[in-house]
Amino acid sequence: MPRYLVEAYAPQSSSTADLKRRIARATRTIGRQGTAVRHVSSIHIPSDETCFHLFEADSVEAVRHVIVAADVAAHRIVEAAP
C-alpha cells in the first residue's frame, strides 16, 4: 500500500496527543466508509510549528479526507518512498 507524508501547521502549543486522537477518530470514520487508510505515525516539531503525519492509503484522496475530517491544517501531501 502506498505511503503518504502530510506536512501540516501545528502551533508550538499544539498537543501531539490531541492531534493523534483527532486523526485516529477521522481514520476510523473514513475506514468505516470503506476507504483503506492507516495512520502510521506523527512527529511534531514545536520550534518550527510543523507536524509530519505518515499514512498508508489506497490514494492521496483518502489521506486528504482524513486530514480534512481531523481539522488538520495541511500544507501538502506527498507520496513517500518506502
PDB file of N, CA, C and O in Angstrom:
ATOM      1  N   MET A   1       0.845  -1.170   0.000  1.00  0.00           N
ATOM      2  CA  MET A   1       0.000   0.000   0.000  1.00  0.00           C
ATOM      3  C   MET A   1       0.897   1.242   0.000  1.00  0.00           C
ATOM      4  O   MET A   1       1.873   1.293   0.748  1.00  0.00           O
ATOM      5  N   PRO A   2       0.582   2.236  -0.822  1.00  0.00           N
ATOM      6  CA  PRO A   2       1.396   3.451  -0.871  1.00  0.00           C
ATOM      7  C   PRO A   2       1.405   4.197   0.463  1.00  0.00           C
ATOM      8  O   PRO A   2       0.463   4.113   1.251  1.00  0.00           O
ATOM      9  N   ARG A   3       2.495   4.926   0.690  1.00  0.00           N
ATOM     10  CA  ARG A   3       2.624   5.756   1.897  1.00  0.00           C
ATOM     11  C   ARG A   3       2.585   7.219   1.474  1.00  0.00           C
ATOM     12  O   ARG A   3       3.062   7.592   0.402  1.00  0.00           O
ATOM     13  N   TYR A   4       2.003   8.037   2.349  1.00  0.00           N
ATOM     14  CA  TYR A   4       1.887   9.465   2.097  1.00  0.00           C
ATOM     15  C   TYR A   4       2.346  10.238   3.322  1.00  0.00           C
ATOM     16  O   TYR A   4       2.044   9.866   4.456  1.00  0.00           O
ATOM     17  N   LEU A   5       3.080  11.318   3.079  1.00  0.00           N
ATOM     18  CA  LEU A   5       3.541  12.184   4.149  1.00  0.00           C
ATOM     19  C   LEU A   5       2.761  13.486   4.079  1.00  0.00           C
ATOM     20  O   LEU A   5       2.669  14.120   3.027  1.00  0.00           O
ATOM     21  N   VAL A   6       2.202  13.872   5.223  1.00  0.00           N
ATOM     22  CA  VAL A   6       1.454  15.116   5.324  1.00  0.00           C
ATOM     23  C   VAL A   6       2.295  16.102   6.127  1.00  0.00           C
ATOM     24  O   VAL A   6       2.724  15.799   7.240  1.00  0.00           O
ATOM     25  N   GLU A   7       2.527  17.271   5.563  1.00  0.00           N
ATOM     26  CA  GLU A   7       3.190  18.356   6.283  1.00  0.00           C
ATOM     27  C   GLU A   7       2.101  19.338   6.688  1.00  0.00           C
ATOM     28  O   GLU A   7       1.370  19.854   5.843  1.00  0.00           O
ATOM     29  N   ALA A   8       1.999  19.591   7.992  1.00  0.00           N
ATOM     30  CA  ALA A   8       0.901  20.416   8.483  1.00  0.00           C
ATOM     31  C   ALA A   8       1.384  21.461   9.471  1.00  0.00           C
ATOM     32  O   ALA A   8       2.377  21.267  10.172  1.00  0.00           O
ATOM     33  N   TYR A   9       0.666  22.570   9.514  1.00  0.00           N
ATOM     34  CA  TYR A   9       0.920  23.608  10.508  1.00  0.00           C
ATOM     35  C   TYR A   9       0.437  23.109  11.863  1.00  0.00           C
ATOM     36  O   TYR A   9      -0.668  22.576  11.972  1.00  0.00           O
ATOM     37  N   ALA A  10       1.253  23.277  12.886  1.00  0.00           N
ATOM     38  CA  ALA A  10       0.879  22.898  14.250  1.00  0.00           C
ATOM     39  C   ALA A  10       1.579  23.868  15.199  1.00  0.00           C
ATOM     40  O   ALA A  10       2.790  23.767  15.398  1.00  0.00           O
ATOM     41  N   PRO A  11       0.833  24.808  15.789  1.00  0.00           N
ATOM     42  CA  PRO A  11       1.453  25.779  16.690  1.00  0.00           C
ATOM     43  C   PRO A  11       2.244  25.097  17.799  1.00  0.00           C
ATOM     44  O   PRO A  11       2.001  23.937  18.134  1.00  0.00           O
ATOM     45  N   GLN A  12       3.200  25.843  18.366  1.00  0.00           N
ATOM     46  CA  GLN A  12       4.005  25.304  19.463  1.00  0.00           C
ATOM     47  C   GLN A  12       3.132  24.767  20.576  1.00  0.00           C
ATOM     48  O   GLN A  12       3.488  23.786  21.230  1.00  0.00           O
ATOM     49  N   SER A  13       2.007  25.392  20.795  1.00  0.00           N
ATOM     50  CA  SER A  13       1.117  24.990  21.888  1.00  0.00           C
ATOM     51  C   SER A  13       0.270  23.759  21.557  1.00  0.00           C
ATOM     52  O   SER A  13      -0.473  23.271  22.408  1.00  0.00           O
ATOM     53  N   SER A  14       0.380  23.260  20.333  1.00  0.00           N
ATOM     54  CA  SER A  14      -0.414  22.092  19.938  1.00  0.00           C
ATOM     55  C   SER A  14      -0.053  20.879  20.768  1.00  0.00           C
ATOM     56  O   SER A  14       1.109  20.648  21.103  1.00  0.00           O
ATOM     57  N   SER A  15      -1.069  20.117  21.087  1.00  0.00           N
ATOM     58  CA  SER A  15      -0.866  18.860  21.799  1.00  0.00           C
ATOM     59  C   SER A  15      -0.749  17.738  20.774  1.00  0.00           C
ATOM     60  O   SER A  15      -1.679  17.494  20.005  1.00  0.00           O
ATOM     61  N   THR A  16       0.387  17.059  20.763  1.00  0.00           N
ATOM     62  CA  THR A  16       0.568  15.939  19.842  1.00  0.00           C
ATOM     63  C   THR A  16      -0.470  14.865  20.111  1.00  0.00           C
ATOM     64  O   THR A  16      -0.989  14.255  19.177  1.00  0.00           O
ATOM     65  N   ALA A  17      -0.775  14.631  21.374  1.00  0.00           N
ATOM     66  CA  ALA A  17      -1.783  13.622  21.725  1.00  0.00           C
ATOM     67  C   ALA A  17      -3.143  14.001  21.154  1.00  0.00           C
ATOM     68  O   ALA A  17      -3.867  13.133  20.664  1.00  0.00           O
ATOM     69  N   ASP A  18      -3.504  15.288  21.208  1.00  0.00           N
ATOM     70  CA  ASP A  18      -4.784  15.731  20.648  1.00  0.00           C
ATOM     71  C   ASP A  18      -4.802  15.553  19.136  1.00  0.00           C
ATOM     72  O   ASP A  18      -5.796  15.087  18.578  1.00  0.00           O
ATOM     73  N   LEU A  19      -3.708  15.921  18.465  1.00  0.00           N
ATOM     74  CA  LEU A  19      -3.631  15.737  17.012  1.00  0.00           C
ATOM     75  C   LEU A  19      -3.821  14.265  16.652  1.00  0.00           C
ATOM     76  O   LEU A  19      -4.572  13.933  15.735  1.00  0.00           O
ATOM     77  N   LYS A  20      -3.130  13.383  17.387  1.00  0.00           N
ATOM     78  CA  LYS A  20      -3.232  11.946  17.106  1.00  0.00           C
ATOM     79  C   LYS A  20      -4.643  11.428  17.362  1.00  0.00           C
ATOM     80  O   LYS A  20      -5.130  10.580  16.614  1.00  0.00           O
ATOM     81  N   ARG A  21      -5.304  11.920  18.402  1.00  0.00           N
ATOM     82  CA  ARG A  21      -6.689  11.498  18.681  1.00  0.00           C
ATOM     83  C   ARG A  21      -7.619  11.910  17.551  1.00  0.00           C
ATOM     84  O   ARG A  21      -8.444  11.120  17.094  1.00  0.00           O
ATOM     85  N   ARG A  22      -7.481  13.153  17.106  1.00  0.00           N
ATOM     86  CA  ARG A  22      -8.349  13.636  16.025  1.00  0.00           C
ATOM     87  C   ARG A  22      -8.118  12.846  14.744  1.00  0.00           C
ATOM     88  O   ARG A  22      -9.067  12.500  14.041  1.00  0.00           O
ATOM     89  N   ILE A  23      -6.844  12.559  14.442  1.00  0.00           N
ATOM     90  CA  ILE A  23      -6.529  11.778  13.247  1.00  0.00           C
ATOM     91  C   ILE A  23      -7.048  10.352  13.387  1.00  0.00           C
ATOM     92  O   ILE A  23      -7.591   9.798  12.432  1.00  0.00           O
ATOM     93  N   ALA A  24      -6.890   9.754  14.556  1.00  0.00           N
ATOM     94  CA  ALA A  24      -7.379   8.385  14.775  1.00  0.00           C
ATOM     95  C   ALA A  24      -8.890   8.319  14.591  1.00  0.00           C
ATOM     96  O   ALA A  24      -9.406   7.403  13.951  1.00  0.00           O
ATOM     97  N   ARG A  25      -9.592   9.292  15.154  1.00  0.00           N
ATOM     98  CA  ARG A  25     -11.057   9.327  15.021  1.00  0.00           C
ATOM     99  C   ARG A  25     -11.457   9.454  13.555  1.00  0.00           C
ATOM    100  O   ARG A  25     -12.340   8.737  13.084  1.00  0.00           O
ATOM    101  N   ALA A  26     -10.804  10.371  12.833  1.00  0.00           N
ATOM    102  CA  ALA A  26     -11.119  10.571  11.418  1.00  0.00           C
ATOM    103  C   ALA A  26     -10.769   9.332  10.593  1.00  0.00           C
ATOM    104  O   ALA A  26     -11.508   8.966   9.679  1.00  0.00           O
ATOM    105  N   THR A  27      -9.646   8.689  10.912  1.00  0.00           N
ATOM    106  CA  THR A  27      -9.234   7.482  10.191  1.00  0.00           C
ATOM    107  C   THR A  27     -10.264   6.374  10.378  1.00  0.00           C
ATOM    108  O   THR A  27     -10.615   5.684   9.421  1.00  0.00           O
ATOM    109  N   ARG A  28     -10.749   6.200  11.608  1.00  0.00           N
ATOM    110  CA  ARG A  28     -11.788   5.178  11.854  1.00  0.00           C
ATOM    111  C   ARG A  28     -13.054   5.484  11.072  1.00  0.00           C
ATOM    112  O   ARG A  28     -13.658   4.590  10.478  1.00  0.00           O
ATOM    113  N   THR A  29     -13.455   6.752  11.075  1.00  0.00           N
ATOM    114  CA  THR A  29     -14.671   7.148  10.363  1.00  0.00           C
ATOM    115  C   THR A  29     -14.543   6.885   8.874  1.00  0.00           C
ATOM    116  O   THR A  29     -15.444   6.307   8.266  1.00  0.00           O
ATOM    117  N   ILE A  30     -13.444   7.299   8.285  1.00  0.00           N
ATOM    118  CA  ILE A  30     -13.215   7.094   6.849  1.00  0.00           C
ATOM    119  C   ILE A  30     -13.118   5.598   6.552  1.00  0.00           C
ATOM    120  O   ILE A  30     -13.629   5.138   5.531  1.00  0.00           O
ATOM    121  N   GLY A  31     -12.472   4.841   7.427  1.00  0.00           N
ATOM    122  CA  GLY A  31     -12.350   3.391   7.246  1.00  0.00           C
ATOM    123  C   GLY A  31     -13.696   2.688   7.256  1.00  0.00           C
ATOM    124  O   GLY A  31     -13.919   1.753   6.487  1.00  0.00           O
ATOM    125  N   ARG A  32     -14.594   3.138   8.127  1.00  0.00           N
ATOM    126  CA  ARG A  32     -15.945   2.528   8.169  1.00  0.00           C
ATOM    127  C   ARG A  32     -16.720   2.796   6.887  1.00  0.00           C
ATOM    128  O   ARG A  32     -17.667   2.080   6.563  1.00  0.00           O
ATOM    129  N   GLN A  33     -16.314   3.825   6.164  1.00  0.00           N
ATOM    130  CA  GLN A  33     -16.971   4.149   4.896  1.00  0.00           C
ATOM    131  C   GLN A  33     -16.387   3.341   3.739  1.00  0.00           C
ATOM    132  O   GLN A  33     -16.783   3.509   2.586  1.00  0.00           O
ATOM    133  N   GLY A  34     -15.429   2.453   4.071  1.00  0.00           N
ATOM    134  CA  GLY A  34     -14.879   1.555   3.071  1.00  0.00           C
ATOM    135  C   GLY A  34     -13.580   2.012   2.427  1.00  0.00           C
ATOM    136  O   GLY A  34     -13.125   1.399   1.461  1.00  0.00           O
ATOM    137  N   THR A  35     -12.975   3.078   2.943  1.00  0.00           N
ATOM    138  CA  THR A  35     -11.724   3.576   2.384  1.00  0.00           C
ATOM    139  C   THR A  35     -10.553   3.043   3.204  1.00  0.00           C
ATOM    140  O   THR A  35     -10.521   3.189   4.425  1.00  0.00           O
ATOM    141  N   ALA A  36      -9.598   2.427   2.521  1.00  0.00           N
ATOM    142  CA  ALA A  36      -8.429   1.868   3.211  1.00  0.00           C
ATOM    143  C   ALA A  36      -7.427   2.978   3.489  1.00  0.00           C
ATOM    144  O   ALA A  36      -6.837   3.545   2.569  1.00  0.00           O
ATOM    145  N   VAL A  37      -7.239   3.284   4.784  1.00  0.00           N
ATOM    146  CA  VAL A  37      -6.270   4.287   5.193  1.00  0.00           C
ATOM    147  C   VAL A  37      -5.826   3.974   6.618  1.00  0.00           C
ATOM    148  O   VAL A  37      -6.636   3.605   7.468  1.00  0.00           O
ATOM    149  N   ARG A  38      -4.512   4.129   6.869  1.00  0.00           N
ATOM    150  CA  ARG A  38      -3.969   3.844   8.201  1.00  0.00           C
ATOM    151  C   ARG A  38      -2.960   4.918   8.578  1.00  0.00           C
ATOM    152  O   ARG A  38      -2.049   5.233   7.814  1.00  0.00           O
ATOM    153  N   HIS A  39      -3.139   5.469   9.766  1.00  0.00           N
ATOM    154  CA  HIS A  39      -2.196   6.458  10.295  1.00  0.00           C
ATOM    155  C   HIS A  39      -1.030   5.682  10.889  1.00  0.00           C
ATOM    156  O   HIS A  39      -1.228   4.861  11.785  1.00  0.00           O
ATOM    157  N   VAL A  40       0.178   5.929  10.405  1.00  0.00           N
ATOM    158  CA  VAL A  40       1.363   5.203  10.841  1.00  0.00           C
ATOM    159  C   VAL A  40       2.036   5.923  12.017  1.00  0.00           C
ATOM    160  O   VAL A  40       2.331   5.305  13.039  1.00  0.00           O
ATOM    161  N   SER A  41       2.273   7.222  11.869  1.00  0.00           N
ATOM    162  CA  SER A  41       2.929   7.972  12.939  1.00  0.00           C
ATOM    163  C   SER A  41       2.819   9.467  12.702  1.00  0.00           C
ATOM    164  O   SER A  41       2.450   9.925  11.620  1.00  0.00           O
ATOM    165  N   SER A  42       3.154  10.221  13.754  1.00  0.00           N
ATOM    166  CA  SER A  42       3.192  11.682  13.682  1.00  0.00           C
ATOM    167  C   SER A  42       4.419  12.173  14.428  1.00  0.00           C
ATOM    168  O   SER A  42       4.811  11.612  15.451  1.00  0.00           O
ATOM    169  N   ILE A  43       5.016  13.227  13.899  1.00  0.00           N
ATOM    170  CA  ILE A  43       6.159  13.860  14.547  1.00  0.00           C
ATOM    171  C   ILE A  43       5.882  15.359  14.594  1.00  0.00           C
ATOM    172  O   ILE A  43       5.753  16.009  13.556  1.00  0.00           O
ATOM    173  N   HIS A  44       5.793  15.900  15.806  1.00  0.00           N
ATOM    174  CA  HIS A  44       5.553  17.326  15.998  1.00  0.00           C
ATOM    175  C   HIS A  44       6.881  18.017  16.263  1.00  0.00           C
ATOM    176  O   HIS A  44       7.662  17.576  17.106  1.00  0.00           O
ATOM    177  N   ILE A  45       7.132  19.099  15.540  1.00  0.00           N
ATOM    178  CA  ILE A  45       8.345  19.889  15.726  1.00  0.00           C
ATOM    179  C   ILE A  45       7.892  21.278  16.184  1.00  0.00           C
ATOM    180  O   ILE A  45       7.710  22.178  15.365  1.00  0.00           O
ATOM    181  N   PRO A  46       7.712  21.447  17.504  1.00  0.00           N
ATOM    182  CA  PRO A  46       7.148  22.692  18.029  1.00  0.00           C
ATOM    183  C   PRO A  46       7.908  23.946  17.608  1.00  0.00           C
ATOM    184  O   PRO A  46       7.282  24.962  17.305  1.00  0.00           O
ATOM    185  N   SER A  47       9.229  23.903  17.582  1.00  0.00           N
ATOM    186  CA  SER A  47      10.011  25.101  17.247  1.00  0.00           C
ATOM    187  C   SER A  47       9.774  25.570  15.811  1.00  0.00           C
ATOM    188  O   SER A  47       9.978  26.745  15.503  1.00  0.00           O
ATOM    189  N   ASP A  48       9.346  24.662  14.935  1.00  0.00           N
ATOM    190  CA  ASP A  48       9.024  25.013  13.544  1.00  0.00           C
ATOM    191  C   ASP A  48       7.523  25.126  13.306  1.00  0.00           C
ATOM    192  O   ASP A  48       7.091  25.419  12.191  1.00  0.00           O
ATOM    193  N   GLU A  49       6.727  24.895  14.351  1.00  0.00           N
ATOM    194  CA  GLU A  49       5.268  24.898  14.247  1.00  0.00           C
ATOM    195  C   GLU A  49       4.807  24.005  13.083  1.00  0.00           C
ATOM    196  O   GLU A  49       3.943  24.373  12.288  1.00  0.00           O
ATOM    197  N   THR A  50       5.417  22.828  13.021  1.00  0.00           N
ATOM    198  CA  THR A  50       5.153  21.872  11.953  1.00  0.00           C
ATOM    199  C   THR A  50       4.922  20.492  12.549  1.00  0.00           C
ATOM    200  O   THR A  50       5.509  20.126  13.567  1.00  0.00           O
ATOM    201  N   CYS A  51       4.058  19.740  11.891  1.00  0.00           N
ATOM    202  CA  CYS A  51       3.841  18.353  12.271  1.00  0.00           C
ATOM    203  C   CYS A  51       3.815  17.524  10.998  1.00  0.00           C
ATOM    204  O   CYS A  51       3.179  17.898  10.013  1.00  0.00           O
ATOM    205  N   PHE A  52       4.509  16.398  11.026  1.00  0.00           N
ATOM    206  CA  PHE A  52       4.521  15.477   9.891  1.00  0.00           C
ATOM    207  C   PHE A  52       3.722  14.240  10.280  1.00  0.00           C
ATOM    208  O   PHE A  52       3.923  13.674  11.355  1.00  0.00           O
ATOM    209  N   HIS A  53       2.820  13.827   9.405  1.00  0.00           N
ATOM    210  CA  HIS A  53       1.985  12.657   9.647  1.00  0.00           C
ATOM    211  C   HIS A  53       2.222  11.669   8.500  1.00  0.00           C
ATOM    212  O   HIS A  53       2.170  12.045   7.329  1.00  0.00           O
ATOM    213  N   LEU A  54       2.477  10.429   8.839  1.00  0.00           N
ATOM    214  CA  LEU A  54       2.696   9.396   7.831  1.00  0.00           C
ATOM    215  C   LEU A  54       1.483   8.479   7.782  1.00  0.00           C
ATOM    216  O   LEU A  54       1.008   8.007   8.815  1.00  0.00           O
ATOM    217  N   PHE A  55       0.988   8.231   6.578  1.00  0.00           N
ATOM    218  CA  PHE A  55      -0.176   7.379   6.365  1.00  0.00           C
ATOM    219  C   PHE A  55       0.135   6.300   5.334  1.00  0.00           C
ATOM    220  O   PHE A  55       0.997   6.478   4.473  1.00  0.00           O
ATOM    221  N   GLU A  56      -0.570   5.192   5.432  1.00  0.00           N
ATOM    222  CA  GLU A  56      -0.655   4.205   4.361  1.00  0.00           C
ATOM    223  C   GLU A  56      -2.085   4.278   3.866  1.00  0.00           C
ATOM    224  O   GLU A  56      -3.024   4.252   4.661  1.00  0.00           O
ATOM    225  N   ALA A  57      -2.255   4.368   2.547  1.00  0.00           N
ATOM    226  CA  ALA A  57      -3.608   4.515   1.997  1.00  0.00           C
ATOM    227  C   ALA A  57      -3.636   4.104   0.542  1.00  0.00           C
ATOM    228  O   ALA A  57      -2.608   4.030  -0.130  1.00  0.00           O
ATOM    229  N   ASP A  58      -4.842   3.839   0.075  1.00  0.00           N
ATOM    230  CA  ASP A  58      -5.018   3.494  -1.333  1.00  0.00           C
ATOM    231  C   ASP A  58      -4.768   4.682  -2.251  1.00  0.00           C
ATOM    232  O   ASP A  58      -4.379   4.512  -3.406  1.00  0.00           O
ATOM    233  N   SER A  59      -4.997   5.905  -1.724  1.00  0.00           N
ATOM    234  CA  SER A  59      -4.862   7.089  -2.573  1.00  0.00           C
ATOM    235  C   SER A  59      -4.597   8.331  -1.734  1.00  0.00           C
ATOM    236  O   SER A  59      -4.848   8.355  -0.529  1.00  0.00           O
ATOM    237  N   VAL A  60      -4.088   9.352  -2.393  1.00  0.00           N
ATOM    238  CA  VAL A  60      -3.874  10.629  -1.732  1.00  0.00           C
ATOM    239  C   VAL A  60      -5.220  11.227  -1.311  1.00  0.00           C
ATOM    240  O   VAL A  60      -5.299  11.936  -0.308  1.00  0.00           O
ATOM    241  N   GLU A  61      -6.271  10.943  -2.073  1.00  0.00           N
ATOM    242  CA  GLU A  61      -7.601  11.455  -1.734  1.00  0.00           C
ATOM    243  C   GLU A  61      -8.075  10.899  -0.391  1.00  0.00           C
ATOM    244  O   GLU A  61      -8.712  11.611   0.384  1.00  0.00           O
ATOM    245  N   ALA A  62      -7.768   9.641  -0.116  1.00  0.00           N
ATOM    246  CA  ALA A  62      -8.159   9.036   1.164  1.00  0.00           C
ATOM    247  C   ALA A  62      -7.481   9.765   2.315  1.00  0.00           C
ATOM    248  O   ALA A  62      -8.107  10.035   3.340  1.00  0.00           O
ATOM    249  N   VAL A  63      -6.209  10.080   2.149  1.00  0.00           N
ATOM    250  CA  VAL A  63      -5.474  10.813   3.181  1.00  0.00           C
ATOM    251  C   VAL A  63      -6.057  12.214   3.325  1.00  0.00           C
ATOM    252  O   VAL A  63      -6.238  12.702   4.440  1.00  0.00           O
ATOM    253  N   ARG A  64      -6.346  12.847   2.221  1.00  0.00           N
ATOM    254  CA  ARG A  64      -6.927  14.192   2.250  1.00  0.00           C
ATOM    255  C   ARG A  64      -8.239  14.196   3.016  1.00  0.00           C
ATOM    256  O   ARG A  64      -8.502  15.122   3.782  1.00  0.00           O
ATOM    257  N   HIS A  65      -9.067  13.173   2.820  1.00  0.00           N
ATOM    258  CA  HIS A  65     -10.347  13.076   3.543  1.00  0.00           C
ATOM    259  C   HIS A  65     -10.109  13.007   5.048  1.00  0.00           C
ATOM    260  O   HIS A  65     -10.815  13.655   5.821  1.00  0.00           O
ATOM    261  N   VAL A  66      -9.121  12.227   5.462  1.00  0.00           N
ATOM    262  CA  VAL A  66      -8.805  12.105   6.892  1.00  0.00           C
ATOM    263  C   VAL A  66      -8.331  13.443   7.440  1.00  0.00           C
ATOM    264  O   VAL A  66      -8.776  13.871   8.505  1.00  0.00           O
ATOM    265  N   ILE A  67      -7.445  14.097   6.732  1.00  0.00           N
ATOM    266  CA  ILE A  67      -6.879  15.368   7.190  1.00  0.00           C
ATOM    267  C   ILE A  67      -7.965  16.426   7.334  1.00  0.00           C
ATOM    268  O   ILE A  67      -7.982  17.171   8.315  1.00  0.00           O
ATOM    269  N   VAL A  68      -8.858  16.495   6.375  1.00  0.00           N
ATOM    270  CA  VAL A  68      -9.961  17.465   6.449  1.00  0.00           C
ATOM    271  C   VAL A  68     -10.883  17.125   7.616  1.00  0.00           C
ATOM    272  O   VAL A  68     -11.270  18.011   8.379  1.00  0.00           O
ATOM    273  N   ALA A  69     -11.234  15.861   7.759  1.00  0.00           N
ATOM    274  CA  ALA A  69     -12.128  15.440   8.851  1.00  0.00           C
ATOM    275  C   ALA A  69     -11.500  15.672  10.219  1.00  0.00           C
ATOM    276  O   ALA A  69     -12.210  15.934  11.190  1.00  0.00           O
ATOM    277  N   ALA A  70     -10.169  15.578  10.304  1.00  0.00           N
ATOM    278  CA  ALA A  70      -9.467  15.777  11.575  1.00  0.00           C
ATOM    279  C   ALA A  70      -9.174  17.260  11.843  1.00  0.00           C
ATOM    280  O   ALA A  70      -8.641  17.609  12.896  1.00  0.00           O
ATOM    281  N   ASP A  71      -9.521  18.114  10.901  1.00  0.00           N
ATOM    282  CA  ASP A  71      -9.287  19.553  11.018  1.00  0.00           C
ATOM    283  C   ASP A  71      -7.801  19.862  11.219  1.00  0.00           C
ATOM    284  O   ASP A  71      -7.414  20.619  12.110  1.00  0.00           O
ATOM    285  N   VAL A  72      -6.987  19.250  10.361  1.00  0.00           N
ATOM    286  CA  VAL A  72      -5.539  19.468  10.378  1.00  0.00           C
ATOM    287  C   VAL A  72      -5.208  20.435   9.240  1.00  0.00           C
ATOM    288  O   VAL A  72      -5.672  20.263   8.113  1.00  0.00           O
ATOM    289  N   ALA A  73      -4.403  21.450   9.546  1.00  0.00           N
ATOM    290  CA  ALA A  73      -4.044  22.469   8.556  1.00  0.00           C
ATOM    291  C   ALA A  73      -2.868  21.990   7.709  1.00  0.00           C
ATOM    292  O   ALA A  73      -1.725  22.376   7.951  1.00  0.00           O
ATOM    293  N   ALA A  74      -3.151  21.156   6.723  1.00  0.00           N
ATOM    294  CA  ALA A  74      -2.102  20.560   5.895  1.00  0.00           C
ATOM    295  C   ALA A  74      -1.593  21.544   4.854  1.00  0.00           C
ATOM    296  O   ALA A  74      -2.370  22.220   4.181  1.00  0.00           O
ATOM    297  N   HIS A  75      -0.263  21.609   4.736  1.00  0.00           N
ATOM    298  CA  HIS A  75       0.365  22.422   3.689  1.00  0.00           C
ATOM    299  C   HIS A  75       0.505  21.615   2.408  1.00  0.00           C
ATOM    300  O   HIS A  75       0.321  22.124   1.302  1.00  0.00           O
ATOM    301  N   ARG A  76       0.841  20.328   2.592  1.00  0.00           N
ATOM    302  CA  ARG A  76       0.995  19.476   1.420  1.00  0.00           C
ATOM    303  C   ARG A  76       0.915  18.008   1.827  1.00  0.00           C
ATOM    304  O   ARG A  76       1.157  17.630   2.974  1.00  0.00           O
ATOM    305  N   ILE A  77       0.565  17.209   0.836  1.00  0.00           N
ATOM    306  CA  ILE A  77       0.514  15.753   0.999  1.00  0.00           C
ATOM    307  C   ILE A  77       1.268  15.181  -0.198  1.00  0.00           C
ATOM    308  O   ILE A  77       0.937  15.454  -1.352  1.00  0.00           O
ATOM    309  N   VAL A  78       2.291  14.379   0.108  1.00  0.00           N
ATOM    310  CA  VAL A  78       3.105  13.808  -0.970  1.00  0.00           C
ATOM    311  C   VAL A  78       3.271  12.307  -0.763  1.00  0.00           C
ATOM    312  O   VAL A  78       3.266  11.816   0.366  1.00  0.00           O
ATOM    313  N   GLU A  79       3.417  11.598  -1.860  1.00  0.00           N
ATOM    314  CA  GLU A  79       3.694  10.165  -1.748  1.00  0.00           C
ATOM    315  C   GLU A  79       5.126   9.982  -1.247  1.00  0.00           C
ATOM    316  O   GLU A  79       6.046  10.660  -1.706  1.00  0.00           O
ATOM    317  N   ALA A  80       5.300   9.073  -0.315  1.00  0.00           N
ATOM    318  CA  ALA A  80       6.617   8.822   0.270  1.00  0.00           C
ATOM    319  C   ALA A  80       7.154   7.481  -0.212  1.00  0.00           C
ATOM    320  O   ALA A  80       6.400   6.522  -0.377  1.00  0.00           O
ATOM    321  N   ALA A  81       8.447   7.424  -0.433  1.00  0.00           N
ATOM    322  CA  ALA A  81       9.088   6.165  -0.829  1.00  0.00           C
ATOM    323  C   ALA A  81       9.178   5.255   0.384  1.00  0.00           C
ATOM    324  O   ALA A  81       9.364   5.730   1.504  1.00  0.00           O
ATOM    325  N   PRO A  82       9.046   3.938   0.171  1.00  0.00           N
ATOM    326  CA  PRO A  82       9.126   3.001   1.296  1.00  0.00           C
ATOM    327  C   PRO A  82      10.531   2.923   1.882  1.00  0.00           C
ATOM    328  O   PRO A  82      10.762   2.179   2.835  1.00  0.00           O
TER     329      PRO A  82
END
